[in-house]
Each structure stands twice: as structure tokens, then as C-alpha cells.
Amino acid sequence: MIAEAIDVTISRGKLVALVGANGIGKSTLLRTLAKIQEPLSGEILLQNKLLHSYSNAALAREISLVLTEQIPSKNLTVVELIALGRQPYTNWIGNLSKNDHAIVESALKKTNLLELKHRKCYTLSDGQLQKVMIARALAQDTSMIILDEPTTHLDMYHKAYVLNLLKKLAHDTQKTMLFSTHEIDLAIQLCDEMIVMNNGSVFSGTPCELIEQGIFEALFPNDLITFDASSGSFKVKNTTSKT
């Protein structure tokens, strides 16, 4: 057991960050919410329906995933990779309808990828490829998108860019965007809501609410890092001894 007594509601149309120290169980919680693994106890409701009652096919129309593992073939073009998001809706041959093509084109526009649509994925930067994976999830047309550390391997600018993009998409499409991250400072600045895992407990609320409750002060040992509630950011202590 990594956490218990979890009681969290994730809102529609919000960007929600899942944060905590390394090894605390963020990926395990995401996998459980996505029905990749079973909870030890309790119930998970999606659209007021028990998660375990969804078939895999039905769940693929409600939750899309953006994971950290490499895509099977980077030899696909951008538009071909995004079109894979329509798989839950196509026939057994996989032919795309006129509506499928329109949804793929819309995903390209919303993620600013139209100019790259015919580029091979192996030619893309990490930031561009991450946008393509987000577009594929958009094309899947689900009510919820779950992303496991979507800003890994990106520089500071592209970390902020991706999170800003996710927030805009959440607000514009009214999809729920839930992602795990180690970029806690950025999440505090950009997210509508946050879920914090710490020592077997799970807390949720807006960043301001969590700051007021003192949740971030207890997130890491304070021998090296402290949380400054006034600025909403973590500070590294200067441990250099004076001579």
C-alpha cells in the first residue's frame, strides 16, 4: 500500500497536477486511475460510473494516455501518429471516416502542428514530439487525458510551453487534464488544481488552498530545501560553511 483514505474529485475542464517526492507512488496512482492496475480497495468513479464496469473499448473513449515510453515507430509522419488516436472509433480495418479526418485536423490546429503534419516523427525535437503525443490524445476525443511526466527531457521554456498548452486545451475543450510532474514550482503557478502525495496521505485543492494549509512545507526534508509560502516556490538552503 502506498496511500490510503484517498478522497479526491477531479473537475472537468481543469489542469490538475499530481506531485510528490520520487518513489512516492505518483505513477502507481495514475495507472490505477487509468484501470491499468486494480486498486487494493475502494471505488473509482468516472462520469458517475464505476471504473471497473467499463470495458476496455468503452474506457478508450473516456480516457486517453500520454506515457513516457517511446512510441513504437518514429518513421510515422506527424499526421499518421495523431490519426492513431482515432483507433477506438474505427472499424476493424482501421479506415478513417470524413469525421475522423476532421478531428485529426482539429487536433493539429489546437496544438499548433499544422506546419509539421507531414514531417517524420524521428526528425522532431523532444518538445515537438510531446506536442504530437498530446495531439494524438486530443484526437482520441476523450473526456479525460492522463499524462505521466509530460515535461521530462524538456528545457524550462518548453516545460512552461507544454503546461500552458495543456491548460488552454483543458479550458477550451472542457476536458480534464491530469498529469504527474516533478516541476512543482511551475505546477503551482499554472495549474487550476493539484493533488499532493506525501507519506501515505493524499491532499487536493487549488495551489493557494494547499499553500495556506502548509502542505508543501512537509513535502521534502527541510535540511536542504524549504518552501517559501509568500512566493509559492521552493528555495535551496545555502549550506556552504563560512571560513
C-alpha positions, 0 to 999 in steps of 0.5 A: 500500500502506498496511500490510503483514505484517498478522497479526491474529485477531479473537475472537468475542464481543469489542469490538475497536477499530481506531485510528490517526492520520487518513489512516492507512488505518483505513477502507481496512482495514475495507472490505477486511475487509468484501470491499468492496475486494480486498486487494493480497495475502494471505488473509482468513479468516472462520469458517475460510473464505476471504473471497473464496469467499463470495458476496455473499448468503452474506457478508450473513449473516456480516457486517453494516455500520454506515457513516457515510453517511446512510441513504437515507430518514429518513421510515422509522419506527424499526421499518421501518429495523431490519426492513431488516436482515432483507433477506438472509433474505427472499424476493424480495418482501421479506415478513417471516416470524413469525421475522423479526418476532421478531428485529426485536423482539429487536433493539429490546429489546437496544438499548433502542428499544422506546419509539421503534419507531414514531417517524420516523427524521428526528425522532431525535437523532444518538445515537438514530439510531446506536442504530437503525443498530446495531439494524438490524445486530443484526437482520441476525443476523450473526456479525460487525458492522463499524462505521466511526466509530460515535461521530462527531457524538456528545457524550462521554456518548453516545460512552461510551453507544454503546461500552458498548452495543456491548460488552454486545451483543458479550458477550451475543450472542457476536458480534464487534464491530469498529469504527474510532474516533478516541476512543482514550482511551475505546477503551482503557478499554472495549474487550476488544481493539484493533488499532493502525495506525501507519506501515505496521505493524499491532499487536493485543492487549488495551489493557494488552498494547499499553500495556506494549509502548509502542505508543501512545507512537509513535502521534502526534508527541510535540511536542504530545501524549504518552501517559501509560502509568500512566493509559492516556490521552493528555495535551496538552503545555502549550506556552504560553511563560512571560513 
